[in-house]
Amino acid sequence: MTELTIYHNPRCSKCRQTLELITSKNLNPKIILYLEEKLSKQELKDLVLKLDISPRDLLRKGESDYKENNLSNPDLGDEELINLMTRFPKLIERPIVVKGDQAIIGRPPKNVLKLI
């Protein structure tokens, strides 16, 4: 069986609910605390590819870092957005669950059932 990985923020209720749902299925995912173990540019690019979304779609638009860095500016390219997400990991939508070459955002948490 392919290992599951969850990009997790323990302070986030959706992350906790998603992790609980995964473990309720007797699965033991690898947990990456992405706010502590900052992601590299390549890791973020890989996640965007596995999620099949654009970097802009991975942004949390309600975060102060989003507003302070004017990330609503449509002229910002994918590379710039990835760079900003590595500097400000709170900008990354969560939780992200990865299985092999596929990933899903656990919002709502039951989304993860499509992957497991």
Stockholm file with secondary structure:
# STOCKHOLM 1.0

chainA/1-116         MTELTIYHNPRCSKCRQTLELITSKNLNPKIILYLEEKLSKQELKDLVLKLDISPRDLLRKGESDYKENNLSNPDLGDEELINLMTRFPKLIERPIVVKGDQAIIGRPPKNVLKLI
#=GR chainA/1-116 SS CCCEEEECCTTCHHHHHHHHHHHHTTCCCEEECTTTSCCCHHHHHHHHHHHTSCGGGGBCTTSHHHHHTTTTCTTCCHHHHHHHHHHCGGGBCSCEEEETTEEEECSSGGGGGGTC
#=GC SS_cons         CCCEEEECCTTCHHHHHHHHHHHHTTCCCEEECTTTSCCCHHHHHHHHHHHTSCGGGGBCTTSHHHHHTTTTCTTCCHHHHHHHHHHCGGGBCSCEEEETTEEEECSSGGGGGGTC
//
